[in-house]
């Protein structure tokens, strides 16, 4: 039975809009504009799948005045890739995205302060196995969830999954904001992935691009300067038309760009049940007012469940997360830029190391305000940096372990970039570059994986590492040794001692040790005793010891 299905397009200052589609033999169906600036029409449609587009008299300055152009629906939830037509599904007389039924919405999910985040690109996370099968879809991520659970991961951060042009991209060129990337699978399959994550206690954080869109995104074609800045404000950091969050339409009493992105964020939380957003290029958005509002909208929509809002704000700055700052946390890029050269042996500066291990020294308030990483999709993996310093093999793995200790014991939320946990060595590339899973068959790589698994377990099971508490109790600039202790009020303590030199320090005495008595050395699995607040140990070159109070 056919039912009236409404099609609408918000284009308040455009002269004319018509609807075309498979249901009209691609002939124009005129649309009428209402007082709110929407063009509307209804079409009688049976249940089924249809293709459609709009024809619009454009207000964009790069067309002839009022030129008719074909545009896709900015709110389309599915785009057919080769034809670039919008897809609409009708079931029981209503528009639907799909018929997925959620199974694990009742499962408890970890709070923000307990997160260990794993950043992945869906297309490259799977498919580097030694077999002939092509992989790189949502369903192949599901097949590896048990691997992530065993490692101890309880949050994944998906690089952008909104529909972009072509079949391979990092996704930072979103053309459609409501449609999912078709080369990764269907909307059902994405929901199944998120649902399976929730079933295993894993939160799903989405990388959201709200600074800009791809140049042929529908809103750019309808009325460019209504939603976007006319030209780039910072030409050196420009990735496409930039949303104008300052522009206020007095006639309709609305901020057009804010209205659109607010609709986007609410849709993804409601339709896809996501548990957090990473806001790409937040510094370039340069509008705390908008960011405050969008974060509140996100939390309001998420309701009772935890929702983590993370800014990519580079160079990082505490103002983005603090009392009057809009975000819950931010990517701690100074952590990466400080720890990396210390692991590579390029410099040794005690004060800058202490600043990033204890982000409060930089003005951050606490543990969920920074997301620490040794690498991410924007940086080379540490293995590449070490190779550039001609540090290879056993020596390289030793230094990766040193980095892992800081990542898991510094104040803040740790983030891993896919493959880092077993020493993936391929340089970053905007071409497809699959993770080399066969590396796990090598002793050194498997050893690093076991080390990460153990440290993640320590982090999740020792509440001292969830607090803001940290004290640098020992430093020796000449020997390049730094030591700190993390603790909580219930008596848990974790002490870390690190050597940033090549020298083996035999019988090395640490003074001011936090507590006398028996400590368990975690990396080597043995007990030591501190007396008179001194502890004497052997400390290898570029090695960290982790002491857990018994």
Buried (B, 14 or more C-beta within 10 A) or exposed (E): EEBEBEBBBBBBBBEBBBBBBBBBEEEEBEBEBEEEBBBBBBBEBEBEEBBBBBBBBBBBEEBEEEEBBEBBBBBBBBBBEEEBBBBBBBEEEEEBBBEBEEEBEEEEBBEBBBBBBBBBBBBBBBBBBEEEEEBBBBBBBBEBBEEBBEBBBBBBBBBBBBBBBEEBBBBBBBBBBBBBBBBBBBBBBBBBBBBBBBEBBBBBBBBBBBBBBBBBBBBBBBBBBBBBBEEBEEEEBBBBBBBBBEBEBEEBEBBBBBBBBBBBBBBBBEBBBBBBBBBBBBBBBBBBEBBBBBBEBBBEBBEEBBBBBBBBBBEBBBBBBBEEBBBBBBBBBBBBBBBBBBBBBEEBEBEBBBBBBBBBBBEBBBBBBBBBBBBBBBBBBBBBBBBEBEBEEEBBBBBBBBBBBBBBBBBBBBBBBBBBBBBBBBEBEEEEBBBBBEBBEEEBBBBBBEBBBBBBBBBBEBBBBBBBBBBBBBBBEEBBBBBBBBBBEEEBBBBBBBBBBEBEBEEBEBEBBBBEEEBBBBBEEEEBEBEEEEBBBEBBBBBBBBBBBE
